Amino acid sequence: MSAVLEVLDVTVRFGGVTALDRLTLRHDGGGIIGLIGANGAGKTTLINVLSGTVRPRSGRALLDGRDLTTLRPHRIARAGLARTFQNLQLFGSLSVLDNVLTVKGATADVARRLLAEVGLAEDLTKRPGELPYGRQRRLELARALALEPRLVLLDEPLAGLAGSESDELLELFRRVRDRGITVLLVEHDVPSVLRISDRVLVLEQGALLADGTPDEVAADPVVHEAFL
Ligand SMILES: Nc1ncnc2c1ncn2[C@@H]1O[C@H](COP(=O)(O)OP(=O)(O)OP(=O)(O)O)[C@@H](O)[C@H]1O
């Protein structure tokens, strides 16, 4: 069964700024959910609420019925939610293999298999800094998968990548989805999001502006007016 994600009436404020404004959404169909919106729309804040680094002022976020807003980030990870970051968070002094082995519960066999799946089988003993940026992104994905998540949150994974690197990464995201893991993809590269997603959410000023298939969202005049 695919992961069930529920965001119920979530509000986040930073001083006078309302980053999320009574946001409510539900997803239980698996697949790739694309989350787009202008700068400052609240995309990263939503990821931070789900992964436990920002506490909402009100509302709840549930994964498979468990309230994430009461759990610390490491408990959320164990509850089945993994994430990647806008700025890579890798251990520069450790090898590629050891970077995956730092994930609690990951065995060497699992780490090798995941690294082979993301195309890094030849790079096990290298340091992350020796890899091109696109391969560092793959390593980050392997670390996320080592948590055996039901939901993966990807925060701007294509930023700074050349076209061919981003196409390869998108293909990897499809494979993650095909393993039954739900993917929430926050990304400024809107054409890529529309191409790969099964459902697209558009945020504006912390609230949902649109929600539908890529075709529906791309054809929505309100979305065009405000964002596209
Ligand atoms: N830690 C913080 N302190 C103060 N304001 C914040 C903080 N984090 C986010 N904000 C504000 O909340 C709003 C939403 O920010 P958020 O980063 O979630 O948007 P975003 O859609 O991810 O934007 P971007 O596409 O630029 O990454 C913005 O107005 C931002 O300035």
The ligand as an SDF file (V2000), in Angstrom:
LIG
                    3D

 31 33  0  0  0  0  0  0  0  0999 V2000
   13.6080   30.5970    9.0040 N   0  0  0  0  0  0  0  0  0  0  0  0
   12.8960   31.5880    8.4790 C   0  0  0  0  0  0  0  0  0  0  0  0
   12.8460   32.7940    9.0860 N   0  0  0  0  0  0  0  0  0  0  0  0
   12.1100   33.8050    8.5900 C   0  0  0  0  0  0  0  0  0  0  0  0
   11.3810   33.7120    7.4580 N   0  0  0  0  0  0  0  0  0  0  0  0
   11.3930   32.5500    6.8000 C   0  0  0  0  0  0  0  0  0  0  0  0
   12.1550   31.4320    7.2800 C   0  0  0  0  0  0  0  0  0  0  0  0
   11.9670   30.3960    6.4030 N   0  0  0  0  0  0  0  0  0  0  0  0
   11.1480   30.8560    5.4420 C   0  0  0  0  0  0  0  0  0  0  0  0
   10.8070   32.1450    5.6800 N   0  0  0  0  0  0  0  0  0  0  0  0
    9.8930   32.9530    4.8650 C   0  0  0  0  0  0  0  0  0  0  0  0
    8.7180   32.1810    4.6550 O   0  0  0  0  0  0  0  0  0  0  0  0
    8.2490   32.3370    3.3260 C   0  0  0  0  0  0  0  0  0  0  0  0
    8.2350   30.9690    2.6490 C   0  0  0  0  0  0  0  0  0  0  0  0
    9.5950   30.5390    2.4440 O   0  0  0  0  0  0  0  0  0  0  0  0
    9.9730   29.1500    1.7800 P   0  0  0  0  0  0  0  0  0  0  0  0
   11.4650   29.0330    1.8390 O   0  0  0  0  0  0  0  0  0  0  0  0
    9.1630   28.0690    2.3700 O   0  0  0  0  0  0  0  0  0  0  0  0
    9.4950   29.3770    0.2800 O   0  0  0  0  0  0  0  0  0  0  0  0
    9.8790   28.5250   -1.0150 P   0  0  0  0  0  0  0  0  0  0  0  0
    8.5930   28.3880   -1.7880 O   0  0  0  0  0  0  0  0  0  0  0  0
   10.5800   27.2870   -0.6480 O   0  0  0  0  0  0  0  0  0  0  0  0
   10.8400   29.5500   -1.7480 O   0  0  0  0  0  0  0  0  0  0  0  0
   12.1210   29.2680   -2.6910 P   0  0  0  0  0  0  0  0  0  0  0  0
   11.5460   28.7240   -3.9460 O   0  0  0  0  0  0  0  0  0  0  0  0
   12.7170   30.6190   -2.8480 O   0  0  0  0  0  0  0  0  0  0  0  0
   13.0120   28.2730   -1.9820 O   0  0  0  0  0  0  0  0  0  0  0  0
    9.1820   33.3330    2.6640 C   0  0  0  0  0  0  0  0  0  0  0  0
    8.5890   34.6160    2.7830 O   0  0  0  0  0  0  0  0  0  0  0  0
   10.4430   33.2500    3.4890 C   0  0  0  0  0  0  0  0  0  0  0  0
   11.1550   34.4610    3.4520 O   0  0  0  0  0  0  0  0  0  0  0  0
  1  2  1  0
  2  3  1  0
  2  7  2  0
  3  4  2  0
  4  5  1  0
  5  6  2  0
  6  7  1  0
  6 10  1  0
  7  8  1  0
  8  9  2  0
  9 10  1  0
 10 11  1  0
 11 12  1  0
 11 30  1  0
 12 13  1  0
 13 14  1  0
 13 28  1  0
 14 15  1  0
 15 16  1  0
 16 17  2  0
 16 18  1  0
 16 19  1  0
 19 20  1  0
 20 21  2  0
 20 22  1  0
 20 23  1  0
 23 24  1  0
 24 25  2  0
 24 26  1  0
 24 27  1  0
 28 29  1  0
 28 30  1  0
 30 31  1  0
M  END
$$$$
